[in-house]
Amino acid sequence: QVQLVESGGGLVHPGGSLRLSCAASGTIRSIYTMGWYRQAPGKQRELVATVTSLGRTNYADSVKGRFTIFRDNNAKNAVYLQMNSLKPEDTAVYYCNHKDIRGGDYWGQGTQVTVSS
């Protein structure tokens, strides 16, 4: 089992920045993918960005060039999402996800990001 706890959401003006954090605990295997997904009201949950245990990253087209996902190099149990140039359409609940090689698929409780003037 892996437990995920997100933090860092909030209210920000358009063009502003936020950094989301996700701390993982429990049985963390050496090969995994961690990532961020988001769900806006009335919409399906969508991928934002992922990073593998080998450091390979993947981004949704809508956030490329604005968001950066990175891990804590000193600990394999933390992942961050730096969000710059935020837009109102980035407003959503953001969820941290952890998938491992044994088929484990874990979700955090979500953190609200609101971009509004």
Secondary structure, DSSP 8 states (H G I E B T S, - for coil): -EEEEEE--EEE-TT--EEEEEEEEE---SSEEEEEEEE-TTS--EEEEEEETT--EEE-TTTTTTEEEEE-TT-TTEEEEEE-S--GGG-EEEEEEEEETTS-EEE---EEEEE--
